[in-house]
Amino acid sequence: MASTDFDTLIGDRVNQLRGTKVSQQALADAMRERGFKWNQATVWNVERGDRPLKLSEAEALAQMFHLRSIDELKPAAFREDYQKLLDATDRVGTAFEHARIALEELVRARQQLERTSIEASEEERSRLHDQLDFVNHLTPKRALRFAENPGRLPDDGKHPEAS
């Protein structure tokens, strides 16, 4: 989102909060009382998105409109999108942790498989060798194919380039 687009959204939100009960001049007067060099034209430019807010101005407006934080100056859709982004980030973090645990388990299982192949018959050793080869060349794409057909190694060659 370009800065001017964001400024326009913030300006729309200031206009929405000001509503019809507070004139642009009254808002400018209240901002001047708080030490800002605002006039009616400043309010008009902010509401049109032609003038970005300074952080200190946003904090003053949030107090004047009885908002809990300056985040509430952002439009609701923006806040909802931001929350969705935070939720998605949490889900990615959780999935990453699950993948890390699964990879640790995979390493332990691979080591067990190597130990088992020493004690296996020739036929079992061949099957275990194929499984080890699969694990050694595991890529995310091959892992997804395997997940779609659990219990069956994908028939896509033995090298990661083939997947």
PAZAPA-4460 file (N, C-alpha, C; in steps of 0.05 Angstrom, whole numbers, plus 32768, in hexadecimal, padded with zeros to 4 digits):
% residues 163
    n_x    n_y    n_z   ca_x   ca_y   ca_z    c_x    c_y    c_z   seq   type   mol
   8011   7FE8   8000   8000   8000   8000   8012   8019   8000     1      M     A
   800E   802B   7FED   801D   8043   7FEC   8017   8055   8004     2      A     A
   802A   8066   800B   8027   8078   8022   800E   8089   801F     3      S     A
   800A   8094   8006   7FF2   80A6   8002   7FD8   8096   8006     4      T     A
   7FD8   807D   7FFE   7FBF   806D   8002   7FBA   806A   8020     5      D     A
   7FCF   8064   802F   7FCC   8061   804C   7FC3   807C   8058     6      F     A
   7FCF   8092   804F   7FC8   80AC   8059   7FAA   80B2   8053     7      D     A
   7FA0   80A9   803C   7F84   80AD   8035   7F72   809D   8048     8      T     A
   7F7B   8084   804D   7F6B   8073   8060   7F6A   807F   807C     9      L     A
   7F81   8089   8085   7F82   8096   809F   7F70   80AF   809F    10      I     A
   7F72   80BE   8089   7F62   80D7   8087   7F44   80D0   8088    11      G     A
   7F3C   80BB   807A   7F20   80B2   807A   7F18   80AB   8097    12      D     A
   7F2A   809E   80A5   7F24   8095   80C1   7F21   80AE   80D3    13      R     A
   7F33   80C2   80D0   7F31   80DB   80E0   7F16   80E8   80D9    14      V     A
   7F0E   80E9   80C0   7EF5   80F5   80B8   7EDE   80E5   80C5    15      N     A
   7EDF   80CB   80C5   7ECB   80BA   80D0   7EC9   80BF   80EF    16      Q     A
   7EDF   80C1   80FC   7EDF   80C6   8119   7ED5   80E2   8120    17      L     A
   7EDC   80F5   810F   7ED3   8110   8114   7EB5   8112   8110    18      R     A
   7EAB   8104   80FB   7E8E   8103   80F6   7E83   811E   80F0    19      G     A
   7E69   8121   80F4   7E5C   813A   80EE   7E59   814C   8107    20      T     A
   7E60   8141   811E   7E5D   8150   8137   7E74   8163   813D    21      K     A
   7E8C   815D   8131   7EA3   816E   8135   7EAB   8179   811A    22      V     A
   7EAD   8194   8118   7EB5   81A0   80FF   7ED3   819E   80FB    23      S     A
   7EDC   81A1   80E3   7EF9   81A1   80DE   7F06   81B8   80EE    24      Q     A
   7EF9   81CE   80F0   7F04   81E5   80FF   7F07   81DE   811D    25      Q     A
   7EF2   81D1   8128   7EF3   81C9   8144   7F09   81B5   8149    26      A     A
   7F0D   81A2   8137   7F23   818F   813A   7F3E   819D   8138    27      L     A
   7F41   81B0   8126   7F5A   81BF   8123   7F5F   81CF   813D    28      A     A
   7F4A   81DB   8148   7F4D   81EB   8161   7F56   81D9   8178    29      D     A
   7F4A   81C0   817A   7F52   81AE   818F   7F6F   81A5   818B    30      A     A
   7F78   81A1   8173   7F94   8199   816E   7FA7   81B1   8175    31      M     A
   7F9E   81CA   816F   7FAF   81E1   8176   7FB1   81E3   8194    32      R     A
   7F9C   81DD   81A3   7F9D   81DE   81C0   7FB1   81CA   81CB    33      E     A
   7FB7   81B5   81BC   7FCA   81A0   81C4   7FE6   81A7   81B9    34      R     A
   7FEA   81BE   81AD   8004   81C7   81A4   800B   81C2   8187    35      G     A
   7FF8   81BA   8177   7FFD   81B4   815B   7FF4   81CC   814A    36      F     A
   8003   81D2   8135   7FFC   81E9   8123   7FE8   81E0   810E    37      K     A
   7FD0   81DA   8117   7FBB   81D1   8105   7FA7   81E7   8100    38      W     A
   7F9C   81E7   80E8   7F85   81F8   80E2   7F71   81E7   80D3    39      N     A
   7F5B   81F3   80CA   7F46   81E4   80BC   7F52   81D7   80A3    40      Q     A
   7F64   81E5   8095   7F6F   81DA   807C   7F80   81C1   8082    41      A     A
   7F8D   81C1   809A   7F9D   81AA   80A2   7F8B   8191   80A5    42      T     A
   7F75   8195   80B2   7F62   817F   80B6   7F58   8175   809B    43      V     A
   7F51   8188   8089   7F47   8182   806F   7F5C   8171   805F    44      W     A
   7F76   8179   8060   7F8B   816B   8052   7F91   8150   805E    45      N     A
   7F8F   814D   8079   7F92   8133   8086   7F7C   8121   807D    46      V     A
   7F63   812A   807E   7F4C   811A   8077   7F4C   8112   8059    47      E     A
   7F58   8122   8048   7F5A   811B   802C   7F72   8108   8026    48      R     A
   7F84   8105   803A   7F9B   80F4   8036   7FB2   8103   8029    49      G     A
   7FAF   811E   8027   7FC4   812E   801B   7FDA   8135   802F    50      D     A
   7FD5   8132   8048   7FE8   8138   805D   7FE9   8121   8071    51      R     A
   8001   8114   8072   8003   80FE   8085   8004   8108   80A2    52      P     A
   7FFA   80F7   80B4   7FFB   80FE   80D1   8017   80F8   80DC    53      L     A
   8020   8109   80EE   8038   8103   80FE   802F   80F1   8115    54      K     A
   8041   80E2   811F   803B   80CF   8135   802F   80DE   814D    55      L     A
   803B   80F5   8154   8030   8104   816B   8014   810E   8165    56      S     A
   800E   8115   814D   7FF3   811E   8146   7FDF   8107   8147    57      E     A
   7FE8   80EF   813E   7FD7   80D7   813F   7FD1   80D1   815D    58      A     A
   7FE5   80D3   816E   7FE0   80CE   818B   7FCC   80E2   8196    59      E     A
   7FCF   80FB   818F   7FBC   810F   8199   7FA0   810A   818F    60      A     A
   7F9D   8103   8175   7F83   80FD   816A   7F76   80E5   8178    61      L     A
   7F87   80D0   817D   7F7D   80B8   818B   7F72   80C0   81A6    62      A     A
   7F80   80D1   81B5   7F76   80DA   81CF   7F5C   80E9   81CC    63      Q     A
   7F5B   80FC   81B9   7F44   810C   81B5   7F2B   80FC   81AE    64      M     A
   7F2F   80E7   819E   7F18   80D6   8196   7F14   80BF   81A9    65      F     A
   7F22   80BF   81C0   7F1F   80AA   81D4   7F25   808E   81CA    66      H     A
   7F3A   808C   81B9   7F42   8072   81AF   7F56   8066   81C2    67      L     A
   7F57   804B   81C3   7F6A   803D   81D5   7F87   8041   81CB    68      R     A
   7F8B   8042   81B1   7FA6   8046   81A6   7FA4   8052   818A    69      S     A
   7FBA   805B   8180   7FBA   8067   8165   7FB4   8052   8150    70      I     A
   7FB6   8038   8157   7FAF   8023   8143   7F92   8026   813B    71      D     A
   7F81   8030   814D   7F65   8033   8147   7F60   804A   8133    72      E     A
   7F75   8059   812C   7F72   806D   8117   7F72   8060   80FC    73      L     A
   7F7E   8047   80FB   7F7E   8038   80E2   7F62   802F   80DC    74      K     A
   7F5B   802D   80C3   7F41   8023   80BB   7F3D   8006   80C5    75      P     A
   7F24   7FFF   80CA   7F1E   7FE4   80D5   7F29   7FCE   80C2    76      A     A
   7F25   7FD2   80A8   7F2F   7FBE   8095   7F4D   7FBA   8097    77      A     A
   7F5C   7FCF   809B   7F79   7FCD   809E   7F7F   7FBE   80B8    78      F     A
   7F71   7FC5   80CE   7F76   7FB7   80E7   7F70   7F99   80E5    79      R     A
   7F5A   7F93   80D6   7F52   7F76   80D2   7F67   7F68   80C2    80      E     A
   7F71   7F75   80AC   7F86   7F69   809B   7F9F   7F64   80AB    81      D     A
   7FA6   7F78   80BC   7FBE   7F76   80CD   7FBB   7F5E   80E0    82      Y     A
   7FA3   7F5B   80EC   7F9F   7F45   80FE   7FA1   7F2A   80EF    83      Q     A
   7F96   7F29   80D7   7F98   7F11   80C7   7FB6   7F0A   80C2    84      K     A
   7FC5   7F1F   80BC   7FE2   7F1B   80B8   7FF0   7F10   80D1    85      L     A
   7FE9   7F1B   80E8   7FF4   7F11   8101   7FEC   7EF4   8106    86      L     A
   7FD3   7EEE   8101   7FC9   7ED2   8104   7FD8   7EBF   80F1    87      D     A
   7FDB   7EC7   80D8   7FE9   7EB6   80C5   8006   7EB3   80CD    88      A     A
   8013   7EC8   80D8   802E   7EC6   80E1   8030   7EB2   80F8    89      T     A
   801D   7EB2   810A   801D   7E9F   8120   801A   7E83   8115    90      D     A
   8008   7E7F   8102   8004   7E64   80F6   801D   7E5A   80E9    91      R     A
   802B   7E6C   80DB   8045   7E64   80CE   8059   7E5C   80E3    92      V     A
   805B   7E6B   80F8   806D   7E65   810E   8067   7E4A   811B    93      G     A
   804D   7E44   811F   8045   7E2B   812A   804C   7E14   8117    94      T     A
   8046   7E18   80FD   804C   7E03   80E9   806A   7DFF   80E7    95      A     A
   807A   7E14   80E9   8097   7E11   80E8   80A0   7E01   8100    96      F     A
   8095   7E06   8118   809D   7DF7   812F   8096   7DD9   812C    97      E     A
   807E   7DD4   8122   8076   7DB8   811D   8089   7DAB   8109    98      H     A
   8090   7DBA   80F4   80A3   7DAF   80E0   80BE   7DA9   80ED    99      A     A
   80C7   7DBB   80FE   80E1   7DB7   810B   80E0   7D9D   811C   100      R     A
   80CB   7D9A   812B   80C8   7D82   813C   80C6   7D69   812A   101      I     A
   80B7   7D6B   8114   80B5   7D54   8102   80D0   7D4D   80F5   102      A     A
   80E0   7D61   80EF   80FA   7D5C   80E3   810D   7D4F   80F8   103      L     A
   810B   7D57   8111   811B   7D4A   8125   8113   7D2C   8128   104      E     A
   80F9   7D28   8127   80EF   7D0C   8128   80F8   7CFC   810F   105      E     A
   80F8   7D0A   80F8   8101   7CFD   80DF   811F   7CF4   80E2   106      L     A
   812F   7D06   80ED   814B   7CFF   80F1   814E   7CE7   8103   107      V     A
   813F   7CE7   8119   8141   7CD0   812C   8137   7CB6   811E   108      R     A
   8122   7CB8   810F   8117   7CA1   8101   812B   7C97   80EC   109      A     A
   8138   7CA9   80DE   814D   7CA2   80CA   8164   7C93   80D7   110      R     A
   816C   7C9D   80EE   8182   7C90   80FD   8179   7C74   8105   111      Q     A
   8161   7C71   810E   8156   7C57   8116   8155   7C45   80FE   112      Q     A
   814C   7C50   80E7   814B   7C40   80CE   8166   7C36   80C6   113      L     A
   817A   7C47   80C8   8196   7C3E   80C1   819E   7C28   80D4   114      E     A
   8199   7C2A   80ED   81A0   7C15   8100   8191   7BFB   80FA   115      R     A
   8178   7BFD   80F2   8167   7BE6   80EC   8171   7BD8   80D3   116      T     A
   817A   7BE7   80BF   8182   7BDB   80A6   819A   7BC9   80A9   117      S     A
   81AA   7BCD   80BD   81C2   7BBC   80C3   81B8   7BA0   80CA   118      I     A
   81A2   7B9E   80D8   8198   7B85   80E2   8184   7B78   80D0   119      E     A
   817E   7B84   80B9   8168   7B7B   80A7   8172   7B68   8092   120      A     A
   815E   7B59   8086   8165   7B47   8070   816B   7B58   8057   121      S     A
   8175   7B4B   8043   817C   7B59   802A   8164   7B68   801E   122      E     A
   814D   7B5A   801D   8135   7B67   8012   812C   7B7E   8023   123      E     A
   812C   7B7B   803E   8125   7B91   8050   8139   7BA7   804D   124      E     A
   8153   7BA0   804B   8168   7BB5   8048   8163   7BC5   802F   125      R     A
   815B   7BB9   8019   8156   7BC7   8000   813F   7BDB   8004   126      S     A
   8129   7BD1   8011   8112   7BE3   8016   811A   7BFA   8028   127      R     A
   8129   7BF4   803D   8132   7C09   8050   8145   7C1C   8042   128      L     A
   8155   7C12   802F   8167   7C23   8020   8157   7C37   8010   129      H     A
   8141   7C2E   8003   8130   7C3F   7FF3   8123   7C55   8006   130      D     A
   811B   7C4C   801E   810F   7C60   8030   8124   7C74   8039   131      Q     A
   813C   7C6B   803F   8152   7C7D   8047   8158   7C91   8030   132      L     A
   8159   7C86   8017   815E   7C97   8000   8149   7CAC   7FFE   133      D     A
   812F   7CA4   8002   8119   7CB7   8001   811D   7CCD   8016   134      F     A
   8123   7CC5   802F   8127   7CD8   8044   813F   7CEB   803E   135      V     A
   8155   7CDF   8034   816D   7CEF   802E   8168   7D04   8019   136      N     A
   8155   7CFF   8007   814F   7D12   7FF1   8134   7D1F   7FF4   137      H     A
   812B   7D21   800D   8110   7D2C   8012   8110   7D4A   800D   138      L     A
   80FE   7D53   7FFD   80F9   7D6F   7FF8   80DD   7D76   8001   139      T     A
   80D7   7D8F   8004   80BB   7D96   800C   80A7   7D8B   7FF8   140      P     A
   80AD   7D8C   7FDE   809B   7D82   7FC9   8096   7D64   7FCC   141      K     A
   80AC   7D55   7FD1   80A9   7D38   7FD5   809A   7D32   7FEF   142      R     A
   809F   7D42   8003   8092   7D3D   801D   8074   7D41   801A   143      A     A
   806C   7D55   800A   804F   7D59   8005   8043   7D42   7FF6   144      L     A
   8051   7D38   7FE1   8047   7D21   7FD3   8044   7D09   7FE5   145      R     A
   8058   7D05   7FF7   8057   7CEF   800A   803F   7CF2   801D   146      F     A
   803B   7D0B   8026   8024   7D10   8038   800A   7D0A   802B   147      A     A
   8008   7D0F   8010   7FEF   7D09   8002   7FEA   7CEB   8000   148      E     A
   7FFF   7CDB   8000   7FFD   7CBE   7FFD   800E   7CB1   8013   149      N     A
   8006   7CB3   802C   8017   7CA8   8042   801B   7C8A   803F   150      P     A
   8033   7C81   8047   8039   7C65   8046   8044   7C5C   802B   151      G     A
   8045   7C6E   8018   804F   7C67   7FFD   8063   7C7C   7FF5   152      R     A
   807B   7C73   7FEE   808F   7C86   7FE4   8088   7C90   7FC9   153      L     A
   808B   7CAA   7FC4   8084   7CB4   7FA9   8096   7CA7   7F94   154      P     A
   808A   7CA1   7F7E   8099   7C95   7F68   80A2   7CAB   7F55   155      D     A
   80B6   7CBA   7F5F   80BF   7CD2   7F4F   80DD   7CD2   7F4C   156      D     A
   80EA   7CBB   7F4D   8106   7CBB   7F4B   8113   7CBD   7F66   157      G     A
   812D   7CBA   7F67   813B   7CB9   7F80   814A   7CD3   7F87   158      K     A
   8149   7CE6   7F75   8158   7CFE   7F79   8146   7D16   7F7B   159      H     A
   814E   7D2A   7F8B   813C   7D41   7F8F   8137   7D50   7F75   160      P     A
   8149   7D4E   7F61   8144   7D5C   7F48   812C   7D51   7F3A   161      E     A
   8126   7D38   7F3F   810F   7D2B   7F31   80F4   7D34   7F3E   162      A     A
   80F5   7D41   7F55   80DC   7D4A   7F62   80D9   7D66   7F5C   163      S     A
***
